[in-house]
Amino acid sequence: ATTTIREIKRLDLLKQAKERGEYFKDGLLELQKKHNLLGCVEGMGLGLGIELVKDRNTKEPAKEETEFIVKCALEYGVLINLSSYYGNRMTFMPPYVITERDIDIVLDVLDRCLNEAESKF
C-alpha cells in the first residue's frame, strides 16, 4: 500500500485525474447538447455518470436505449457500466492513467452509439 501511495504521489496521478476528469466531463456535456437522450451529466474527477431519458422535461428513464448503447459500445470495444434502479444510468470509472486520446475514443464511440439509439428508438 505504501508503494502504491508513493507512486500516486510521484506521478501526480491525483492532479492528472482531476484534469482528465474535467476534460472527460466537458466532452460529455458537449454530447448532452447534441443528444436529447442524454439527460444528466454528473460526477467529479474521473468518477462520472450520465443518465438517459426519453424526455428531459418528464425525465422518463430511457432503459431500453441505455441497454442498447451499453451493448453497442461494447461492440466498439468500450466497456460502460450500466447502473441505477431504473437501468438508465451509465457510470465511468477509468484508470488514473487514462489519456485524453483514450477519452476522445470513448466520447466518439458514445456519440456513435447515441446516434444509433436515436435512429432506432
Solvent accessible surface area in square Angstrom, and as a share of the most:
residue,aa,sasa,rsa
1,A,111,0.86
2,T,89,0.52
3,T,87,0.50
4,T,81,0.47
5,I,96,0.49
6,R,139,0.51
7,E,62,0.28
8,I,43,0.22
9,K,150,0.64
10,R,161,0.59
11,L,74,0.37
12,D,70,0.36
13,L,17,0.08
14,L,112,0.56
15,K,113,0.48
16,Q,52,0.23
17,A,9,0.07
18,K,123,0.52
19,E,84,0.38
20,R,57,0.21
21,G,2,0.02
22,E,90,0.40
23,Y,76,0.29
24,F,3,0.01
25,K,57,0.24
26,D,84,0.44
27,G,15,0.14
28,L,0,0.00
29,L,66,0.33
30,E,100,0.45
31,L,15,0.07
32,Q,36,0.16
33,K,155,0.66
34,K,122,0.52
35,H,2,0.01
36,N,117,0.60
37,L,17,0.08
38,L,0,0.00
39,G,24,0.24
40,C,42,0.25
41,V,18,0.10
42,E,73,0.33
43,G,34,0.33
44,M,167,0.75
45,G,29,0.28
46,L,10,0.05
47,G,29,0.28
48,L,4,0.02
49,G,1,0.01
50,I,0,0.00
51,E,53,0.24
52,L,0,0.00
53,V,9,0.05
54,K,95,0.40
55,D,59,0.31
56,R,95,0.35
57,N,141,0.72
58,T,98,0.57
59,K,143,0.60
60,E,85,0.38
61,P,41,0.26
62,A,0,0.00
63,K,94,0.40
64,E,90,0.40
65,E,9,0.04
66,T,0,0.00
67,E,58,0.26
68,F,48,0.20
69,I,0,0.00
70,V,23,0.13
71,K,136,0.57
72,C,7,0.04
73,A,0,0.00
74,L,106,0.53
75,E,149,0.67
76,Y,91,0.35
77,G,66,0.64
78,V,16,0.09
79,L,152,0.75
80,I,6,0.03
81,N,88,0.45
82,L,69,0.34
83,S,33,0.21
84,S,51,0.33
85,Y,198,0.75
86,Y,130,0.50
87,G,10,0.10
88,N,7,0.04
89,R,45,0.16
90,M,0,0.00
91,T,32,0.19
92,F,12,0.05
93,M,155,0.69
94,P,27,0.17
95,P,84,0.53
96,Y,91,0.35
97,V,92,0.53
98,I,16,0.08
99,T,62,0.36
100,E,79,0.36
101,R,173,0.63
102,D,57,0.30
103,I,0,0.00
104,D,63,0.33
105,I,79,0.40
106,V,23,0.13
107,L,23,0.12
108,D,64,0.33
109,V,7,0.04
110,L,0,0.00
111,D,25,0.13
112,R,108,0.39
113,C,0,0.00
114,L,0,0.00
115,N,68,0.35
116,E,67,0.30
117,A,0,0.00
118,E,66,0.30
119,S,98,0.63
120,K,131,0.55
121,F,108,0.45
